[in-house]
């Protein structure tokens, strides 16, 4: 039971505090370790894929080992609950996603397009220098939609089924993908295994996220019917098997078009359009996308804690 309580406290700590820049954060430490290991292992040999697999092992073993050691060494229930709460707080990132995306919204509302462009460049991987007001808005909505799965629902999902140990393992996998999972000349082979592993661990959470977002759309009096329709139609319109799951729901719920062609590393990448333009996208859609994100997270927390409590009662614990 202390695990459930700890996760619940961690959830509320994330809502209240977010990720202050001054606060030391384990995910940043993992990122630095990944960057260091990348430089050590990535070579121009023909064994790039094998090195990439070894890279994954060398990242995940210490992450899992340290996380397990911290949790298992806490014999006192109250201390264990506190440690799980802190670790859960560090794994979840809903408030951070909201804060960073709302910087874009606030800048657009103030008419500061350059400021908005700078803010959106911090949360997307595409070239933002070519984006106008509409493009900036669309990019921000898309990143909130996609990260509802990667940054919010998936971490909470793994927390609920495996505690902070599995939660940190997931975050390490996701961080590896964001750092080396590119299909470019540098990482095509070395980052292949990390990208595939990220696809695998996000397969269930991305689809769960989509369903939770559809329910949230109905509860928030958005266009739930259209969210379901566009999800069914457009959820496979992405090179990744997972990314369009939540983007399609968000597009349908808001009644706007998302995705389409984008510029990455100076090259235009052709992408299919997701959704139907029932109206023009507007900055307020960034805020609405955040409502969908929070609604989905709250639904999963209630559902997950309910199932865990039920299982504990059945087991007589």
C-alpha atoms as a printed R data frame, in Angstrom:
    type eleno elety resid chain resno       x       y       z
1   ATOM     1    CA   UNK     A     1   0.000   0.000   0.000
2   ATOM     2    CA   UNK     A     2   2.911   2.377   0.669
3   ATOM     3    CA   UNK     A     3   3.755   2.140  -3.046
4   ATOM     4    CA   UNK     A     4   0.290   3.368  -4.053
5   ATOM     5    CA   UNK     A     5   0.396   6.203  -1.520
6   ATOM     6    CA   UNK     A     6   3.891   7.189  -2.663
7   ATOM     7    CA   UNK     A     7   2.864   7.310  -6.329
8   ATOM     8    CA   UNK     A     8  -0.179   9.420  -5.412
9   ATOM     9    CA   UNK     A     9   1.969  11.881  -3.462
10  ATOM    10    CA   UNK     A    10   4.461  12.011  -6.341
11  ATOM    11    CA   UNK     A    11   1.620  12.815  -8.732
12  ATOM    12    CA   UNK     A    12   0.534  15.798  -6.636
13  ATOM    13    CA   UNK     A    13   4.127  16.974  -6.143
14  ATOM    14    CA   UNK     A    14   4.499  17.102  -9.926
15  ATOM    15    CA   UNK     A    15   1.272  19.103 -10.241
16  ATOM    16    CA   UNK     A    16   2.408  21.572  -7.584
17  ATOM    17    CA   UNK     A    17   6.131  21.910  -8.262
18  ATOM    18    CA   UNK     A    18   6.891  20.779 -11.799
19  ATOM    19    CA   UNK     A    19  10.623  20.621 -12.606
20  ATOM    20    CA   UNK     A    20  12.372  23.784 -11.345
21  ATOM    21    CA   UNK     A    21  15.589  24.403 -13.307
22  ATOM    22    CA   UNK     A    22  17.619  24.771 -10.101
23  ATOM    23    CA   UNK     A    23  16.597  21.372  -8.722
24  ATOM    24    CA   UNK     A    24  18.954  18.406  -9.358
25  ATOM    25    CA   UNK     A    25  17.140  15.825 -11.479
26  ATOM    26    CA   UNK     A    26  18.009  12.122 -12.040
27  ATOM    27    CA   UNK     A    27  16.719  12.199 -15.631
28  ATOM    28    CA   UNK     A    28  19.272  14.897 -16.454
29  ATOM    29    CA   UNK     A    29  21.973  12.737 -14.857
30  ATOM    30    CA   UNK     A    30  20.838   9.788 -16.969
31  ATOM    31    CA   UNK     A    31  20.958  12.036 -20.036
32  ATOM    32    CA   UNK     A    32  24.539  13.095 -19.272
33  ATOM    33    CA   UNK     A    33  25.549   9.461 -18.781
34  ATOM    34    CA   UNK     A    34  23.908   8.520 -22.093
35  ATOM    35    CA   UNK     A    35  25.769  11.351 -23.846
36  ATOM    36    CA   UNK     A    36  29.099  10.255 -22.349
37  ATOM    37    CA   UNK     A    37  28.498   6.591 -23.231
38  ATOM    38    CA   UNK     A    38  27.434   7.541 -26.754
39  ATOM    39    CA   UNK     A    39  30.798   9.211 -27.378
40  ATOM    40    CA   UNK     A    40  32.666   6.218 -25.958
41  ATOM    41    CA   UNK     A    41  30.831   3.477 -27.865
42  ATOM    42    CA   UNK     A    42  29.752   5.000 -31.166
43  ATOM    43    CA   UNK     A    43  32.470   4.363 -33.718
44  ATOM    44    CA   UNK     A    44  32.690   4.117 -37.497
45  ATOM    45    CA   UNK     A    45  33.013   0.326 -37.451
46  ATOM    46    CA   UNK     A    46  30.649  -2.073 -39.185
47  ATOM    47    CA   UNK     A    47  29.383  -3.264 -35.787
48  ATOM    48    CA   UNK     A    48  27.234  -0.216 -35.099
49  ATOM    49    CA   UNK     A    49  24.063  -2.205 -34.373
50  ATOM    50    CA   UNK     A    50  25.883  -4.538 -31.975
51  ATOM    51    CA   UNK     A    51  27.426  -1.559 -30.200
52  ATOM    52    CA   UNK     A    52  23.954  -0.035 -30.006
53  ATOM    53    CA   UNK     A    53  22.626  -3.112 -28.200
54  ATOM    54    CA   UNK     A    54  25.550  -3.015 -25.774
55  ATOM    55    CA   UNK     A    55  24.853   0.680 -25.254
56  ATOM    56    CA   UNK     A    56  21.293  -0.129 -24.127
57  ATOM    57    CA   UNK     A    57  22.522  -2.753 -21.647
58  ATOM    58    CA   UNK     A    58  25.116  -0.388 -20.185
59  ATOM    59    CA   UNK     A    59  22.456   2.287 -19.688
60  ATOM    60    CA   UNK     A    60  19.641   0.166 -18.282
61  ATOM    61    CA   UNK     A    61  21.623  -2.033 -15.876
62  ATOM    62    CA   UNK     A    62  22.872   0.806 -13.648
63  ATOM    63    CA   UNK     A    63  19.552   2.673 -13.859
64  ATOM    64    CA   UNK     A    64  17.602  -0.423 -12.767
65  ATOM    65    CA   UNK     A    65  20.228  -1.402 -10.193
66  ATOM    66    CA   UNK     A    66  20.438   1.994  -8.508
67  ATOM    67    CA   UNK     A    67  16.642   2.421  -8.517
68  ATOM    68    CA   UNK     A    68  16.131  -1.049  -7.036
69  ATOM    69    CA   UNK     A    69  18.815  -0.466  -4.436
70  ATOM    70    CA   UNK     A    70  17.222   2.784  -3.258
71  ATOM    71    CA   UNK     A    71  13.740   1.234  -3.005
72  ATOM    72    CA   UNK     A    72  14.777  -2.095  -1.442
73  ATOM    73    CA   UNK     A    73  17.066  -0.545   1.171
74  ATOM    74    CA   UNK     A    74  14.138   1.373   2.699
75  ATOM    75    CA   UNK     A    75  12.899  -0.968   5.428
76  ATOM    76    CA   UNK     A    76  10.793   1.593   7.291
77  ATOM    77    CA   UNK     A    77   7.333   1.964   5.694
78  ATOM    78    CA   UNK     A    78   7.121   5.721   6.154
79  ATOM    79    CA   UNK     A    79  10.603   6.309   4.753
80  ATOM    80    CA   UNK     A    80   9.823   3.946   1.854
81  ATOM    81    CA   UNK     A    81   6.635   5.873   1.088
82  ATOM    82    CA   UNK     A    82   8.560   9.152   1.091
83  ATOM    83    CA   UNK     A    83  11.299   7.777  -1.178
84  ATOM    84    CA   UNK     A    84   8.743   6.336  -3.620
85  ATOM    85    CA   UNK     A    85   6.931   9.698  -3.612
86  ATOM    86    CA   UNK     A    86  10.134  11.592  -4.463
87  ATOM    87    CA   UNK     A    87  11.128   9.099  -7.166
88  ATOM    88    CA   UNK     A    88   7.617   9.152  -8.668
89  ATOM    89    CA   UNK     A    89   7.676  12.950  -8.694
90  ATOM    90    CA   UNK     A    90  10.970  12.871 -10.600
91  ATOM    91    CA   UNK     A    91   9.579  10.418 -13.162
92  ATOM    92    CA   UNK     A    92   6.380  12.338 -13.961
93  ATOM    93    CA   UNK     A    93   6.515  15.419 -16.192
94  ATOM    94    CA   UNK     A    94   2.986  16.712 -16.795
95  ATOM    95    CA   UNK     A    95   3.546  20.084 -15.134
96  ATOM    96    CA   UNK     A    96   6.801  20.613 -17.036
97  ATOM    97    CA   UNK     A    97   5.039  19.917 -20.344
98  ATOM    98    CA   UNK     A    98   2.280  22.363 -19.433
99  ATOM    99    CA   UNK     A    99   4.674  25.106 -18.319
100 ATOM   100    CA   UNK     A   100   6.890  24.881 -21.409
101 ATOM   101    CA   UNK     A   101   3.987  24.720 -23.883
102 ATOM   102    CA   UNK     A   102   2.154  27.571 -22.164
103 ATOM   103    CA   UNK     A   103   5.216  29.779 -22.673
104 ATOM   104    CA   UNK     A   104   4.444  29.447 -26.376
105 ATOM   105    CA   UNK     A   105   0.767  30.234 -25.787
106 ATOM   106    CA   UNK     A   106   1.501  33.299 -23.645
107 ATOM   107    CA   UNK     A   107   3.981  34.688 -26.182
108 ATOM   108    CA   UNK     A   108   1.483  34.237 -29.028
109 ATOM   109    CA   UNK     A   109  -1.275  35.900 -27.021
110 ATOM   110    CA   UNK     A   110   1.060  38.849 -26.421
111 ATOM   111    CA   UNK     A   111   1.802  39.050 -30.155
112 ATOM   112    CA   UNK     A   112   5.469  38.151 -29.581
113 ATOM   113    CA   UNK     A   113   6.009  35.748 -32.491
114 ATOM   114    CA   UNK     A   114   9.821  35.644 -32.133
115 ATOM   115    CA   UNK     A   115   9.491  34.889 -28.430
116 ATOM   116    CA   UNK     A   116   6.965  32.152 -29.218
117 ATOM   117    CA   UNK     A   117   9.298  30.716 -31.874
118 ATOM   118    CA   UNK     A   118  12.134  30.579 -29.334
119 ATOM   119    CA   UNK     A   119   9.860  28.925 -26.759
120 ATOM   120    CA   UNK     A   120   8.576  26.265 -29.155
121 ATOM   121    CA   UNK     A   121  12.138  25.486 -30.289
122 ATOM   122    CA   UNK     A   122  12.786  24.229 -26.749
123 ATOM   123    CA   UNK     A   123  10.119  21.523 -26.963
124 ATOM   124    CA   UNK     A   124  10.190  20.343 -30.598
125 ATOM   125    CA   UNK     A   125  12.865  18.764 -32.780
126 ATOM   126    CA   UNK     A   126  11.974  20.476 -36.054
127 ATOM   127    CA   UNK     A   127  13.450  23.657 -37.515
128 ATOM   128    CA   UNK     A   128  11.301  26.432 -36.036
129 ATOM   129    CA   UNK     A   129  12.928  29.329 -37.923
130 ATOM   130    CA   UNK     A   130  10.585  28.732 -40.877
131 ATOM   131    CA   UNK     A   131   7.391  28.631 -38.785
132 ATOM   132    CA   UNK     A   132   4.800  31.405 -38.814
133 ATOM   133    CA   UNK     A   133   2.215  32.013 -36.060
134 ATOM   134    CA   UNK     A   134   0.024  29.132 -37.254
135 ATOM   135    CA   UNK     A   135   2.992  26.779 -37.620
136 ATOM   136    CA   UNK     A   136   4.231  27.620 -34.122
137 ATOM   137    CA   UNK     A   137   0.792  26.930 -32.666
138 ATOM   138    CA   UNK     A   138   0.494  23.640 -34.531
139 ATOM   139    CA   UNK     A   139   3.972  22.530 -33.405
140 ATOM   140    CA   UNK     A   140   3.135  23.254 -29.757
141 ATOM   141    CA   UNK     A   141  -0.194  21.396 -29.920
142 ATOM   142    CA   UNK     A   142   1.486  18.423 -31.602
143 ATOM   143    CA   UNK     A   143   4.218  18.174 -28.977
144 ATOM   144    CA   UNK     A   144   1.685  18.312 -26.127
145 ATOM   145    CA   UNK     A   145  -0.364  15.598 -27.843
146 ATOM   146    CA   UNK     A   146   2.620  13.333 -28.531
147 ATOM   147    CA   UNK     A   147   4.182  13.862 -25.107
148 ATOM   148    CA   UNK     A   148   0.888  13.104 -23.389
149 ATOM   149    CA   UNK     A   149   1.873   9.515 -24.106
150 ATOM   150    CA   UNK     A   150   5.695   9.617 -23.867
151 ATOM   151    CA   UNK     A   151   6.055  12.068 -21.001
152 ATOM   152    CA   UNK     A   152   2.895  11.611 -18.952
153 ATOM   153    CA   UNK     A   153   0.815   8.459 -19.474
154 ATOM   154    CA   UNK     A   154   3.632   5.976 -20.205
155 ATOM   155    CA   UNK     A   155   5.734   6.944 -17.132
156 ATOM   156    CA   UNK     A   156   2.641   6.757 -14.905
157 ATOM   157    CA   UNK     A   157   1.631   3.434 -16.496
158 ATOM   158    CA   UNK     A   158   5.011   1.872 -15.699
159 ATOM   159    CA   UNK     A   159   5.021   3.427 -12.226
160 ATOM   160    CA   UNK     A   160   1.670   1.813 -11.489
161 ATOM   161    CA   UNK     A   161   2.683  -1.655 -12.657
162 ATOM   162    CA   UNK     A   162   6.331  -1.722 -11.555
163 ATOM   163    CA   UNK     A   163   6.952   1.156  -9.164
164 ATOM   164    CA   UNK     A   164   9.868   3.601  -9.449
165 ATOM   165    CA   UNK     A   165  12.249   0.889 -10.701
166 ATOM   166    CA   UNK     A   166  10.246   0.270 -13.873
167 ATOM   167    CA   UNK     A   167   9.410   3.967 -14.059
168 ATOM   168    CA   UNK     A   168  13.081   4.955 -14.222
169 ATOM   169    CA   UNK     A   169  13.876   2.147 -16.679
170 ATOM   170    CA   UNK     A   170  11.165   3.519 -18.966
171 ATOM   171    CA   UNK     A   171  12.495   7.081 -18.649
172 ATOM   172    CA   UNK     A   172  16.000   5.852 -19.500
173 ATOM   173    CA   UNK     A   173  14.693   4.095 -22.625
174 ATOM   174    CA   UNK     A   174  12.767   7.192 -23.674
175 ATOM   175    CA   UNK     A   175  15.799   9.419 -23.057
176 ATOM   176    CA   UNK     A   176  18.018   7.112 -25.120
177 ATOM   177    CA   UNK     A   177  15.564   7.309 -28.003
178 ATOM   178    CA   UNK     A   178  15.424  11.106 -27.825
179 ATOM   179    CA   UNK     A   179  19.235  11.321 -27.892
180 ATOM   180    CA   UNK     A   180  20.320   8.565 -30.306
181 ATOM   181    CA   UNK     A   181  17.147   7.297 -31.981
182 ATOM   182    CA   UNK     A   182  17.544   9.390 -35.131
183 ATOM   183    CA   UNK     A   183  17.400   8.028 -38.668
184 ATOM   184    CA   UNK     A   184  20.345  10.084 -39.865
185 ATOM   185    CA   UNK     A   185  23.867   9.195 -40.962
186 ATOM   186    CA   UNK     A   186  25.221   9.409 -37.417
187 ATOM   187    CA   UNK     A   187  22.675   7.261 -35.589
188 ATOM   188    CA   UNK     A   188  20.920   5.147 -38.231
189 ATOM   189    CA   UNK     A   189  22.629   1.939 -37.071
190 ATOM   190    CA   UNK     A   190  23.923   2.791 -33.593
191 ATOM   191    CA   UNK     A   191  20.562   4.170 -32.430
192 ATOM   192    CA   UNK     A   192  18.448   1.526 -34.166
193 ATOM   193    CA   UNK     A   193  18.070  -0.728 -31.102
194 ATOM   194    CA   UNK     A   194  17.210   2.180 -28.789
195 ATOM   195    CA   UNK     A   195  14.550   3.430 -31.220
196 ATOM   196    CA   UNK     A   196  13.029  -0.043 -31.597
197 ATOM   197    CA   UNK     A   197  12.998  -0.622 -27.843
198 ATOM   198    CA   UNK     A   198  11.261   2.723 -27.357
199 ATOM   199    CA   UNK     A   199   8.625   1.712 -29.929
200 ATOM   200    CA   UNK     A   200   8.040  -1.553 -28.047
201 ATOM   201    CA   UNK     A   201   7.693  -0.080 -24.546
202 ATOM   202    CA   UNK     A   202   5.386   2.665 -25.850
203 ATOM   203    CA   UNK     A   203   3.101   0.381 -27.857
204 ATOM   204    CA   UNK     A   204   0.567  -0.229 -25.067
205 ATOM   205    CA   UNK     A   205   0.850   3.200 -23.348
206 ATOM   206    CA   UNK     A   206   0.340   5.111 -26.613
207 ATOM   207    CA   UNK     A   207  -2.908   3.287 -27.347
208 ATOM   208    CA   UNK     A   208  -4.031   3.561 -23.735
209 ATOM   209    CA   UNK     A   209  -3.255   7.290 -23.921
210 ATOM   210    CA   UNK     A   210  -5.426   7.627 -27.019
211 ATOM   211    CA   UNK     A   211  -8.391   5.942 -25.341
212 ATOM   212    CA   UNK     A   212  -7.997   8.021 -22.179
213 ATOM   213    CA   UNK     A   213  -7.825  11.197 -24.284
214 ATOM   214    CA   UNK     A   214 -11.044  10.245 -26.072
215 ATOM   215    CA   UNK     A   215 -12.811   9.801 -22.721
216 ATOM   216    CA   UNK     A   216 -11.312  13.106 -21.546
217 ATOM   217    CA   UNK     A   217 -12.586  14.825 -24.693
218 ATOM   218    CA   UNK     A   218 -16.130  13.764 -23.825
219 ATOM   219    CA   UNK     A   219 -15.755  14.751 -20.158
220 ATOM   220    CA   UNK     A   220 -14.295  18.149 -21.096
221 ATOM   221    CA   UNK     A   221 -17.131  18.725 -23.590
222 ATOM   222    CA   UNK     A   222 -14.794  18.729 -26.569
223 ATOM   223    CA   UNK     A   223 -15.582  16.819 -29.761
224 ATOM   224    CA   UNK     A   224 -15.303  13.279 -28.401
225 ATOM   225    CA   UNK     A   225 -17.154  11.733 -31.326
226 ATOM   226    CA   UNK     A   226 -14.755  13.314 -33.823
227 ATOM   227    CA   UNK     A   227 -11.769  12.344 -31.641
228 ATOM   228    CA   UNK     A   228 -12.847   8.692 -31.937
229 ATOM   229    CA   UNK     A   229 -13.448   9.037 -35.682
230 ATOM   230    CA   UNK     A   230 -10.090  10.671 -36.483
231 ATOM   231    CA   UNK     A   231  -8.223   8.257 -34.207
232 ATOM   232    CA   UNK     A   232  -9.727   5.275 -36.029
233 ATOM   233    CA   UNK     A   233  -8.867   6.815 -39.402
234 ATOM   234    CA   UNK     A   234  -5.492   8.519 -38.871
235 ATOM   235    CA   UNK     A   235  -3.754   6.705 -35.998
236 ATOM   236    CA   UNK     A   236  -1.328   4.964 -38.370
237 ATOM   237    CA   UNK     A   237  -0.342   8.115 -40.316
238 ATOM   238    CA   UNK     A   238   3.173   8.355 -38.900
239 ATOM   239    CA   UNK     A   239   6.538   6.674 -39.439
240 ATOM   240    CA   UNK     A   240   6.440   5.741 -35.754
241 ATOM   241    CA   UNK     A   241   3.818   3.123 -34.801
242 ATOM   242    CA   UNK     A   242   2.929   5.171 -31.723
243 ATOM   243    CA   UNK     A   243   3.178   8.922 -32.362
244 ATOM   244    CA   UNK     A   244  -0.030   9.386 -34.365
245 ATOM   245    CA   UNK     A   245  -2.128   7.624 -31.716
246 ATOM   246    CA   UNK     A   246  -2.457  10.684 -29.488
247 ATOM   247    CA   UNK     A   247  -1.964  13.277 -32.236
248 ATOM   248    CA   UNK     A   248  -4.984  11.910 -34.097
249 ATOM   249    CA   UNK     A   249  -7.174  12.024 -30.973
250 ATOM   250    CA   UNK     A   250  -6.093  15.576 -30.160
251 ATOM   251    CA   UNK     A   251  -6.710  16.640 -33.753
252 ATOM   252    CA   UNK     A   252 -10.212  15.189 -33.711
253 ATOM   253    CA   UNK     A   253 -11.097  16.541 -30.272
254 ATOM   254    CA   UNK     A   254 -10.052  20.067 -31.270
255 ATOM   255    CA   UNK     A   255 -11.338  19.879 -34.852
256 ATOM   256    CA   UNK     A   256  -8.039  20.999 -36.393
257 ATOM   257    CA   UNK     A   257  -5.391  19.640 -38.744
258 ATOM   258    CA   UNK     A   258  -2.064  18.527 -37.278
259 ATOM   259    CA   UNK     A   259   1.217  17.160 -38.692
260 ATOM   260    CA   UNK     A   260   2.003  17.694 -42.377
261 ATOM   261    CA   UNK     A   261   5.414  18.547 -43.868
262 ATOM   262    CA   UNK     A   262   8.138  19.816 -41.524
263 ATOM   263    CA   UNK     A   263  11.814  20.796 -41.734
264 ATOM   264    CA   UNK     A   264  14.367  18.748 -39.759
265 ATOM   265    CA   UNK     A   265  18.101  19.491 -39.798
266 ATOM   266    CA   UNK     A   266  17.623  21.702 -42.857
267 ATOM   267    CA   UNK     A   267  15.723  19.085 -44.861
268 ATOM   268    CA   UNK     A   268  12.005  19.101 -45.644
269 ATOM   269    CA   UNK     A   269  10.325  15.889 -44.489
270 ATOM   270    CA   UNK     A   270   7.046  14.874 -46.104
271 ATOM   271    CA   UNK     A   271   4.406  13.874 -43.555
272 ATOM   272    CA   UNK     A   272   0.712  13.103 -44.009
273 ATOM   273    CA   UNK     A   273  -1.828  15.495 -42.534
274 ATOM   274    CA   UNK     A   274  -3.704  14.218 -39.489
275 ATOM   275    CA   UNK     A   275  -7.315  15.248 -38.888
276 ATOM   276    CA   UNK     A   276  -9.772  17.533 -40.665
277 ATOM   277    CA   UNK     A   277  -9.718  21.328 -40.517
278 ATOM   278    CA   UNK     A   278 -13.197  21.942 -39.118
279 ATOM   279    CA   UNK     A   279 -11.787  25.334 -38.110
280 ATOM   280    CA   UNK     A   280  -8.450  27.169 -38.094
281 ATOM   281    CA   UNK     A   281  -6.014  26.263 -35.344
282 ATOM   282    CA   UNK     A   282  -5.517  29.011 -32.727
283 ATOM   283    CA   UNK     A   283  -3.207  29.582 -29.728
284 ATOM   284    CA   UNK     A   284  -5.981  28.583 -27.289
285 ATOM   285    CA   UNK     A   285  -5.684  25.064 -28.707
286 ATOM   286    CA   UNK     A   286  -2.380  24.755 -26.835
287 ATOM   287    CA   UNK     A   287  -4.292  25.254 -23.599
288 ATOM   288    CA   UNK     A   288  -7.001  22.816 -24.699
289 ATOM   289    CA   UNK     A   289  -4.375  20.177 -25.532
290 ATOM   290    CA   UNK     A   290  -3.057  20.543 -21.977
291 ATOM   291    CA   UNK     A   291  -6.559  19.983 -20.597
292 ATOM   292    CA   UNK     A   292  -6.724  16.742 -22.560
293 ATOM   293    CA   UNK     A   293  -3.332  15.753 -21.196
294 ATOM   294    CA   UNK     A   294  -4.277  16.406 -17.569
295 ATOM   295    CA   UNK     A   295  -7.666  14.743 -17.981
296 ATOM   296    CA   UNK     A   296  -5.997  11.605 -19.318
297 ATOM   297    CA   UNK     A   297  -3.419  11.536 -16.525
298 ATOM   298    CA   UNK     A   298  -6.054  11.908 -13.796
299 ATOM   299    CA   UNK     A   299  -8.162   9.148 -15.351
300 ATOM   300    CA   UNK     A   300  -5.177   6.772 -15.436
301 ATOM   301    CA   UNK     A   301  -4.237   7.576 -11.837
302 ATOM   302    CA   UNK     A   302  -7.778   6.818 -10.636
303 ATOM   303    CA   UNK     A   303  -7.992   3.678 -12.770
304 ATOM   304    CA   UNK     A   304  -4.527   2.424 -11.815
305 ATOM   305    CA   UNK     A   305  -4.882   3.004  -8.079
306 ATOM   306    CA   UNK     A   306  -8.355   1.440  -8.147
307 ATOM   307    CA   UNK     A   307  -7.051  -1.713  -9.833
308 ATOM   308    CA   UNK     A   308  -4.066  -1.991  -7.478
309 ATOM   309    CA   UNK     A   309  -6.246  -1.573  -4.376
310 ATOM   310    CA   UNK     A   310  -8.660  -4.196  -5.720
311 ATOM   311    CA   UNK     A   311  -5.809  -6.640  -6.378
312 ATOM   312    CA   UNK     A   312  -4.443  -6.079  -2.865
313 ATOM   313    CA   UNK     A   313  -7.868  -6.819  -1.381
314 ATOM   314    CA   UNK     A   314  -8.227  -9.963  -3.479
315 ATOM   315    CA   UNK     A   315  -4.768 -11.071  -2.321
316 ATOM   316    CA   UNK     A   316  -5.748 -10.328   1.281
317 ATOM   317    CA   UNK     A   317  -2.909  -7.873   1.810
